[in-house]
Every structure is written in structure tokens, then in C-alpha cells.
Amino acid sequence: MDTNDSRLNSINSVCDTLRELLPAYSIGATDEAETRLVESLLAECPEVAIELQDFMRLAGAIAYTTPLIAPPAALHDKLMTAVAQRQVSAPLLISPTPTPVLKTSVRWLTPTLARFTLAAAALLLIVNVVLIARLFNLSDERQQQETKINELSDQLTRQNQFFAALATGKASRINLESSTGEALASVIWTPASDSALLVSNNLPALASNRAYQLWFIRDNQPVSGGVFRVDEEGQGTFIFEIPAPLNEYDALGISDEPMTGSEAPSTNPVALGGA
């Protein structure tokens, strides 16, 4: 192997190590050494640095969709004890000489969609921890909160099923645009799952008593896909059930509705996309 090949392999290994740390770095979950490593390698791997922007944007959107709730004191103590024991027994995450990492690829997606899908999948997995913490918190008031616990359990199940379906790589993307052609949201779905993920890119923020409602449209007949909200910057995520594969519909639409939703769209569509 000549010098150029050796240097290329070394750069690829460094960039693979950087790519492995991006999901945790994007939500501030790296330790001091890992953070310094990531920031030192970004300049050497510009193509990976671009991927970081997807992670940062989705981390903010998903964090808004699933608000953090302070866990009970007993749960906090148990978690801290478990973390301390793990730190004593676990090997170092970063060795002085990075070990080559096998590269994987999603062959039947475009590079942009593959990066977008993998970022969404990684961050959705992180949200599982938040949902489980919320379940622990609610279990202390089981009699009063039984309905809410069931709703969160269903949400966690749908999320895990969707994550497993994304792992197959057979995902499609539908862009939802304004009447002027501005991209406002995207829907990621796969035939292997009965759920899909909507990611809001730039939907306008709404009044506190209003929400967005998703519609499946076939033969000019809209069917509700549920309501969701976005943050002040127009970003948010929404996992919803699909009654049929999305390519069987003529279009998907988003309208501005009351918080409880509407039986039919009461305003002109904010965004539309061909399914």
C-alpha cells in the first residue's frame, strides 16, 4: 500500500470515529475528552461536519416535542448509582489509537435522504430514554394517571416499531410545501411500518390555542392524521399512524386548526405534498 492509500485510510478511520460520536455530541451527551475530540476532527472531515447540522436541528426539534420532566428523587438516586457502577466497570470509550470502524450504507436511498433518515432514527432512539423516565414518574400516581401512562406506552411502542422499520433502509420522503413552493415539512415513511415521522422545517408558530393538523387526501376527501405543534422557530416532530401506505393517497396536507383538531379542514392548507 503506498503513502497516499495509507493517508486516505487514516482519514477515513478518523471520520468514521467522528461520525460515531455525532448523535451524543449534538445533545451534549459527550464527556470532556469526547467533546474535544469531536471539535478537533470537524475541520478534517467537512462531509461529516455537514451531517452534524442535521443532528443539531433534529435534536432541538425532538426535544421540543417531548418535554423533559424531572424524575422522582428515588429514581434519580437509582440512576446515579447505576451510572457510577457502570463507570467503574466499563472500558474507555476512546482509546489512544482509534480502532477502524466498519462502514455501513443505505444503498437504495440518496445520500441526502440517507443522512436525514439516519439522523432521525438516532435521535428518536435517544428520545426513548425521555419517554421511559416519564413513565417512571407517572407510575407513582398510577391510579390518577393510568390513561396518560397507556398513551405514552403506545407512543413508545410506535416509536420503536418505526425505528426498526427505518433500520431496513427502505424509506421514502414526501416534502410538504407552501403555495409559493417553500419547503415547510417532510414526512419519512416505510412500507414496513404503520407509522410515519413528520419533521417540521419552517412552519409558522401558532397562537397557544391553535395547532397544526395533518390530513391524508384521496379523491378530494381528507382524513385526519392527528394534531401537532411546533416551537417558535417552526421546528418540531410528530410520529403518526398511517391507515394505508402513503403512496395510495393523492396528497398530504397540513392546516391550521383548534388545539382539539377538526373533523374537516377549516382553513386553507398551509402546506401540501404529493404522496
Secondary structure, 3 states (H helix, E strand, C coil): CCHHHHHHHHHHHHHHHHHHHHHHHHCCCCCHHHHHHHHHHCCCCHHHHHHHHHHHHHHHHHHHHCCCCCCCHHHHHHHHHHHHHHHHHCCCCCCCCCCCCCCCCCCCCCHHHHHHHHHHHHHHHHHHHHHHHHHHHHHCCHHHHHHHHHHHHHHHHHHHHHHHHHCCCCCEEEEEECCCCCEEEEEEECCCCCEEEEEECCCCCCCCCEEEEEEEEECCEEEEEEEECCCCCCCEEEEEECCCCHHHCCEEEEEEEECCCCCCCCCCCCEEEEC
